[in-house]
Amino acid sequence: MTFSHHLATSKSEHPFAEIIRILGKGKKGSRSLTQDEAYHAMKMIIAGEVLPEQLGAFLMLMRVKEETPEELAGFVLAARESCHLTSDSALVDLDWATYAGKRRHLPWFLLSALLLVENGIKVFMHGAPGPSANRLYTENMLGYLGLEAATSAEEAKKQLIDQHFSYLSLEYICPKLHEIIELRPILGLRSPVHTLVKLLNPFNAQYSIQGIFHPSYRSVHQQAAALLQQPHAAVLKGEGGETERNPDMDCLVQSVHDGEMIDETWPALFANRHVRAESLEPEQLVLLWQGKIQDEFAEASVIGTAAVALKLLGKADNQAQAHSVAADFWLQRDKQRIN
């Protein structure tokens, strides 16, 4: 055996190298992963079978390329399996992903969720507080509303039974995915994990809703939900990337119902745009709920977001009816609920 031959064979190729080669072999040589390849890639990542250099290369190659619905579905299936997620679908009516954080407006959608909860709909939220100091993340807002985040799946189940609402951070659902999301300040970009976590649906709820900011991703999420055989899902053009309807603008809602994909536009609720507040004061969420302040933009946002959820949930046949039901919920809310 010559020395050079010995060098060539002494180190066998790492199994994950093939995945990176598929994604990165130049403009003509590279391609997207199949659903099966994506599944196996994410299984290896979550199991810790991938070197840090490989993970960085993989995340950035995927980011540049952008995920296909098949890749996204493969990633989600692997994550659900690897993270040992429960499939107790009776616990949750509506799965609500909240990962973006709000920067321009307060998270009015939290009041939309409370409206649903107050009217017998069990809502489960999952998210992660991000690195951005100028964003308001759901986890940090709960205290203002008299709610506490759960710190385990068991605690989340108990909260869902007792109060029909729970929020559980990704770090308690799948620590490895949370660790990867935390790489954002290091890599400078979001990664496919930011996309896949929105589709996790940890309790396997029949209905799932998510807000997506980037237009190119919305139909990818819709198609991935169909591939995952999610019975009912809605993806909307969310304000700031959260599941919240901006009442000043038309809102495209792309949904899946038993395999059928539907796109519908919910028209703007105002002719003119509102001037946004100079600063974000979470106390305003409480004051609005209690009826101590008036804010037509905020109210329209709360009612409008609840209306989209109600139509998804089959509690209304059309937009007008959904809006009417949501408006009634708002008028009849228990203003003492939040102290």
C-alpha positions as CSV (number, residue, x, y, z in Angstrom):
1,M,0.0,0.0,0.0
2,T,1.5,3.3,-1.0
3,F,1.4,6.2,1.5
4,S,-1.0,8.3,-0.6
5,H,-3.4,5.4,-1.0
6,H,-3.3,4.9,2.8
7,L,-4.2,8.6,3.3
8,A,-7.2,8.3,0.9
9,T,-8.7,5.4,2.7
10,S,-7.8,5.8,6.4
11,K,-10.7,8.1,7.1
12,S,-14.1,7.0,5.9
13,E,-16.6,9.6,4.9
14,H,-19.1,10.8,7.6
15,P,-22.6,9.6,6.8
16,F,-24.0,13.2,6.9
17,A,-21.5,14.4,4.3
18,E,-23.8,13.0,1.6
19,I,-26.6,15.3,2.7
20,I,-24.3,18.4,2.5
21,R,-23.1,17.2,-0.9
22,I,-26.7,16.9,-2.3
23,L,-27.5,20.5,-1.2
24,G,-24.2,22.1,-2.0
25,K,-22.8,20.6,-5.1
26,G,-22.8,23.8,-7.2
27,K,-25.6,25.3,-9.3
28,K,-26.0,22.4,-11.6
29,G,-25.1,19.5,-9.3
30,S,-27.1,20.3,-6.3
31,R,-30.8,19.6,-5.7
32,S,-33.3,19.6,-2.9
33,L,-33.7,16.7,-0.5
34,T,-36.5,14.2,-0.8
35,Q,-38.9,14.0,2.1
36,D,-37.2,10.8,3.2
37,E,-33.7,12.3,3.0
38,A,-34.9,15.3,4.9
39,Y,-36.4,13.0,7.6
40,H,-33.1,11.1,8.0
41,A,-31.0,14.3,8.0
42,M,-33.1,15.8,10.9
43,K,-33.1,12.5,12.8
44,M,-29.3,12.6,12.8
45,I,-29.2,16.3,13.8
46,I,-31.5,15.8,16.7
47,A,-29.7,12.7,17.8
48,G,-26.4,14.7,18.0
49,E,-24.8,12.5,15.2
50,V,-23.7,15.6,13.2
51,L,-20.5,17.6,13.7
52,P,-20.9,21.3,14.5
53,E,-19.2,22.2,11.1
54,Q,-21.7,20.0,9.3
55,L,-24.7,21.5,11.1
56,G,-23.5,25.0,10.2
57,A,-23.0,24.1,6.6
58,F,-26.4,22.3,6.4
59,L,-28.3,25.2,8.1
60,M,-26.9,27.8,5.8
61,L,-27.2,25.8,2.6
62,M,-30.8,25.2,3.4
63,R,-31.3,28.9,4.2
64,V,-29.9,30.1,0.9
65,K,-31.9,27.5,-1.1
66,E,-35.1,27.7,1.1
67,E,-37.0,24.7,2.1
68,T,-39.4,22.8,-0.2
69,P,-42.7,21.4,1.3
70,E,-41.2,17.9,1.1
71,E,-38.1,18.9,3.1
72,L,-40.2,20.7,5.6
73,A,-42.5,17.7,6.1
74,G,-39.5,15.4,6.5
75,F,-38.0,17.6,9.1
76,V,-41.2,17.9,11.0
77,L,-41.8,14.1,11.0
78,A,-38.3,13.5,12.3
79,A,-38.7,16.2,15.0
80,R,-42.0,14.8,16.2
81,E,-40.5,11.3,16.5
82,S,-37.2,12.3,18.0
83,C,-38.7,14.7,20.6
84,H,-41.2,12.0,21.8
85,L,-44.1,14.3,21.4
86,T,-47.4,13.2,22.8
87,S,-50.3,12.7,20.5
88,D,-53.1,13.4,22.9
89,S,-55.2,15.4,20.4
90,A,-58.2,15.5,22.7
91,L,-56.3,17.9,24.9
92,V,-56.0,20.7,22.4
93,D,-58.5,22.2,19.9
94,L,-56.1,24.8,18.3
95,D,-52.3,24.6,18.0
96,W,-50.9,28.1,17.9
97,A,-47.2,28.6,17.0
98,T,-45.6,31.9,18.3
99,Y,-41.9,32.3,17.6
100,A,-41.5,35.7,15.9
101,G,-42.1,38.2,18.6
102,K,-43.7,41.6,18.0
103,R,-41.8,44.8,17.2
104,R,-44.1,47.3,15.6
105,H,-47.3,46.6,17.5
106,L,-48.3,44.9,20.8
107,P,-49.1,41.2,20.6
108,W,-52.9,41.7,20.4
109,F,-53.3,38.1,19.2
110,L,-52.9,37.0,22.8
111,L,-56.2,38.6,23.6
112,S,-57.7,36.8,20.5
113,A,-56.5,33.5,22.0
114,L,-58.0,34.4,25.4
115,L,-61.3,35.2,23.7
116,L,-61.4,31.7,22.2
117,V,-60.4,30.1,25.5
118,E,-63.1,32.0,27.3
119,N,-65.6,30.5,24.9
120,G,-64.6,26.9,25.4
121,I,-61.8,26.4,22.8
122,K,-58.6,24.8,24.2
123,V,-55.6,26.7,22.9
124,F,-52.0,25.5,23.1
125,M,-49.2,27.9,22.2
126,H,-45.5,27.0,21.8
127,G,-42.7,29.3,21.0
128,A,-39.2,30.5,22.1
129,P,-38.1,33.9,23.3
130,G,-35.6,35.1,20.6
131,P,-32.4,37.0,20.8
132,S,-33.9,40.4,19.8
133,A,-34.0,42.9,22.6
134,N,-36.5,45.1,20.7
135,R,-39.2,42.4,20.3
136,L,-41.9,41.3,22.6
137,Y,-42.0,37.5,22.9
138,T,-45.1,35.7,24.0
139,E,-43.4,33.9,26.9
140,N,-42.5,37.3,28.5
141,M,-46.0,38.7,28.0
142,L,-47.9,36.0,29.8
143,G,-47.3,37.4,33.3
144,Y,-49.2,40.6,32.3
145,L,-52.2,38.5,31.5
146,G,-52.1,36.6,34.8
147,L,-50.8,33.4,33.1
148,E,-47.7,31.3,33.7
149,A,-45.7,29.4,31.1
150,A,-45.6,25.6,31.6
151,T,-42.2,24.1,32.2
152,S,-43.0,20.5,31.1
153,A,-45.4,18.6,28.9
154,E,-47.1,17.3,32.0
155,E,-47.6,20.8,33.4
156,A,-48.9,21.9,30.0
157,K,-51.5,19.1,30.0
158,K,-52.6,20.1,33.5
159,Q,-53.0,23.7,32.4
160,L,-55.0,22.7,29.3
161,I,-57.4,20.7,31.5
162,D,-57.7,23.3,34.2
163,Q,-57.7,26.6,32.2
164,H,-58.0,25.5,28.5
165,F,-54.8,27.4,27.7
166,S,-51.1,26.6,28.0
167,Y,-47.8,27.9,26.6
168,L,-44.8,25.7,26.5
169,S,-41.4,26.8,25.3
170,L,-39.5,24.9,22.7
171,E,-36.7,24.1,25.1
172,Y,-39.1,21.8,27.0
173,I,-40.5,20.3,23.8
174,C,-37.3,19.6,22.0
175,P,-34.1,20.9,23.6
176,K,-31.9,20.2,20.5
177,L,-34.1,22.3,18.2
178,H,-34.1,25.1,20.8
179,E,-30.3,25.0,20.9
180,I,-30.2,25.4,17.1
181,I,-32.6,28.3,17.1
182,E,-30.3,29.9,19.7
183,L,-27.6,29.9,17.0
184,R,-29.3,32.8,15.1
185,P,-27.1,35.6,16.6
186,I,-24.0,33.5,15.7
187,L,-25.0,32.7,12.1
188,G,-26.7,36.0,11.5
189,L,-29.6,34.3,9.8
190,R,-32.7,32.3,10.7
191,S,-32.5,28.6,9.8
192,P,-34.9,25.8,8.6
193,V,-35.5,25.1,12.3
194,H,-37.3,28.5,12.6
195,T,-39.6,27.2,9.9
196,L,-40.2,23.6,11.0
197,V,-41.0,24.5,14.7
198,K,-44.1,26.3,13.5
199,L,-45.4,23.0,12.2
200,L,-44.5,20.9,15.2
201,N,-48.0,20.7,16.7
202,P,-46.8,18.9,19.8
203,F,-50.2,17.6,21.0
204,N,-51.3,16.6,17.5
205,A,-54.3,19.0,17.5
206,Q,-56.8,18.7,14.6
207,Y,-56.5,22.5,14.0
208,S,-53.3,24.4,13.6
209,I,-52.7,28.1,12.9
210,Q,-49.5,30.1,12.2
211,G,-48.5,33.5,11.0
212,I,-45.7,33.8,8.4
213,F,-44.1,37.1,7.4
214,H,-42.2,36.1,4.2
215,P,-44.6,35.6,1.3
216,S,-42.6,32.8,-0.3
217,Y,-42.9,30.7,2.9
218,R,-46.6,30.8,3.3
219,S,-47.6,28.4,0.5
220,V,-44.7,26.1,1.5
221,H,-46.2,25.8,5.0
222,Q,-49.6,25.2,3.5
223,Q,-48.3,22.4,1.3
224,A,-46.2,20.9,4.1
225,A,-49.3,20.8,6.3
226,A,-51.0,18.9,3.5
227,L,-48.1,16.4,3.2
228,L,-48.2,16.0,7.0
229,Q,-51.9,15.1,6.7
230,Q,-52.8,17.9,9.1
231,P,-56.6,17.8,9.0
232,H,-57.1,21.6,9.3
233,A,-54.4,24.3,9.1
234,A,-54.3,28.0,8.3
235,V,-51.3,30.1,7.4
236,L,-51.8,33.8,7.4
237,K,-49.9,36.9,6.5
238,G,-49.1,37.6,10.1
239,E,-48.2,41.0,11.5
240,G,-44.5,40.9,12.2
241,G,-44.5,37.1,11.5
242,E,-46.9,36.3,14.4
243,T,-50.4,34.8,14.0
244,E,-52.1,38.2,14.0
245,R,-54.2,39.9,11.4
246,N,-53.3,43.5,10.7
247,P,-56.7,45.2,10.3
248,D,-55.2,48.0,8.1
249,M,-54.3,45.6,5.4
250,D,-55.8,42.8,3.3
251,C,-54.9,39.4,4.9
252,L,-54.3,36.3,2.8
253,V,-55.2,33.1,4.6
254,Q,-54.0,29.9,3.0
255,S,-55.6,26.8,4.6
256,V,-55.8,23.1,4.3
257,H,-59.0,21.2,5.0
258,D,-58.8,17.4,4.7
259,G,-56.2,17.7,1.9
260,E,-58.0,20.5,0.0
261,M,-56.0,23.7,-0.2
262,I,-57.9,27.0,-0.1
263,D,-56.6,30.6,-0.5
264,E,-58.8,33.4,0.6
265,T,-58.3,37.1,1.2
266,W,-59.8,38.8,4.3
267,P,-60.2,42.5,3.4
268,A,-58.7,45.3,5.4
269,L,-61.1,46.6,8.1
270,F,-60.1,50.2,7.7
271,A,-59.8,52.5,4.7
272,N,-56.8,54.4,6.1
273,R,-53.8,53.1,8.0
274,H,-53.3,53.9,11.7
275,V,-50.3,55.6,13.1
276,R,-48.5,53.1,15.3
277,A,-47.6,53.8,18.9
278,E,-44.2,55.4,19.7
279,S,-43.5,52.7,22.3
280,L,-44.9,49.3,23.2
281,E,-46.3,49.1,26.7
282,P,-47.6,45.6,27.5
283,E,-49.8,47.0,30.2
284,Q,-52.1,48.2,27.4
285,L,-53.1,44.6,26.7
286,V,-54.7,44.4,30.1
287,L,-56.2,47.9,29.9
288,L,-57.8,47.1,26.6
289,W,-59.3,43.8,27.9
290,Q,-60.6,45.6,30.9
291,G,-62.2,48.2,28.8
292,K,-60.2,51.0,30.4
293,I,-58.7,52.3,27.1
294,Q,-60.2,52.6,23.7
295,D,-58.1,51.6,20.7
296,E,-59.9,50.8,17.4
297,F,-56.8,49.3,15.7
298,A,-56.2,47.0,18.7
299,E,-59.8,45.9,19.0
300,A,-60.1,45.2,15.3
301,S,-56.8,43.2,15.5
302,V,-58.1,41.1,18.4
303,I,-61.5,40.5,16.7
304,G,-60.1,40.0,13.2
305,T,-57.6,37.4,14.4
306,A,-60.2,35.6,16.4
307,A,-62.5,35.6,13.4
308,V,-59.8,33.8,11.2
309,A,-59.4,31.2,13.9
310,L,-63.1,30.7,14.3
311,K,-63.6,30.1,10.6
312,L,-60.7,27.6,10.6
313,L,-62.3,25.8,13.5
314,G,-65.6,25.5,11.7
315,K,-67.4,27.7,14.1
316,A,-68.6,29.9,11.3
317,D,-69.4,29.3,7.6
318,N,-68.1,32.5,6.1
319,Q,-66.0,35.6,6.9
320,A,-68.9,37.8,7.9
321,Q,-70.3,35.2,10.3
322,A,-66.9,34.6,11.8
323,H,-66.4,38.3,12.3
324,S,-69.8,38.6,13.9
325,V,-69.2,35.7,16.4
326,A,-65.7,37.2,17.3
327,A,-67.2,40.6,17.8
328,D,-69.9,39.1,20.1
329,F,-67.2,37.3,22.1
330,W,-65.4,40.6,22.6
331,L,-68.5,42.4,23.7
332,Q,-69.4,39.7,26.2
333,R,-65.9,39.0,27.5
334,D,-65.3,38.9,31.3
335,K,-63.4,42.1,31.8
336,Q,-62.4,41.0,35.3
337,R,-60.7,37.9,34.0
338,I,-57.3,39.7,33.9
339,N,-56.5,41.7,37.0
